[in-house]
Amino acid sequence: MNFAGRWFTSFGPMTLSQDAGDRVKGTYGRDGTENTIEGAVSTGGLSFRYAEAREKGTGWFRLKRHGHFSGEYLAEGSQGPLPWRGWREFDGYWDSSLGRLRLFQEADRVHGCLEVDAAAGLQGRIEDGRLAFSIEGPRGGGRGTFELDPMCSTLNGQWIEGDQPAQPTGGGRVSARPGLIWLVVLEAHWQRALDDSEFAFGHMLHELFARLPRALVRHRFYHDEASLIHWCRQLLFLPEPVVLVITGHGEADGLSINGQIANMRRIVDSLRFADTLQLLHFSSCLVGQDGALALCEAPFPASGYTTRVDWAESALIEFIYLDMMLEKGLAPSQAAEQLVRLVGFAGTEEIPGSPYRPAGFRFFGPPDTPPTACT
């Protein structure tokens, strides 16, 4: 794990160096300030100390991939840690003249995707700090260059499409809006015949949580595996934290969509680069059984049910579960732990005299844990 390089972070641009002994040091800050940071890399990531003019503390970073770290810092005298995230050089979210771009950097290679054309892909290489790239897709493409400003916040370059003259192009980095969180509900149509009544779980969730000033609620329908994966991939372009609820008819081996089984592993893989995904929850029967292996291997927390849960029962569970995250501010793991305590029928134990059978709620945590912060 090498943290050396230029980063755009939650607290301004950061430049880090790393020696052969895995010691790391550097500076960061906004508006020309140079706060200091130093630490050491171990198996779990980078543990560090930082110092500013009026604050100092400890923290940790973990590389989620070459171009992105997530972590936390704890200021001296504060009661709890807060998040600190960073993107190396070209990696991250960009609003450009080509539309919103999501770029992923691996050493000197960059790949990416466009929000306006899910079928198009970007490939490029960095030489002497300059990114030369091409975009190809069913609708056509072109080639261009980007250069990054010293603050790692602005792109400037050229774009050539076909035989047309080169045109200036550029863009600015998209940062998360503080204090906001997305609730995205992707729902299959429950109705299988014209005689079926009209209802949608996502409508209820929208009415309940759209009242929260910090919640951005979006509800979309899918009709097959391809349309579900399309909406999942849209999460790659959201810089704020996201709680994703996928609801529909569930079976032990995946979601049943119009008589076809959507593969759980492909769903998880479509979200692998959604860095801000806080939780994937399946509001569907049985997906916590055979689909559990894919959920256990996901790089983000996930949850679901191991039984054929009653529709109203799951709704009651999820109103409380989601409220603890969206309004009360609990982390997904904390909300899951509280849920089985507060809602007895959510777990696996039979409750004498209860009209509800155990729902078999199951939480799948991420596969790794953060390193211990410097002491």
Helices and strands as residue ranges (DSSP letters): E 5-9, E 12-18, E 23-28, E 35-42, E 45-51, E 56-65, E 68-75, E 82-88, E 92-96, E 99-106, E 109-114, E 121-127, E 130-137, E 140-148, E 154-160, E 167-173, E 181-188, H 201-209, E 215-222, H 225-233, G 234-237, E 242-247, E 250-251, E 254-257, E 260-263, H 264-270, E 277-283, H 292-296, E 302-305, H 311-326, H 332-342, G 344-346, E 361-364
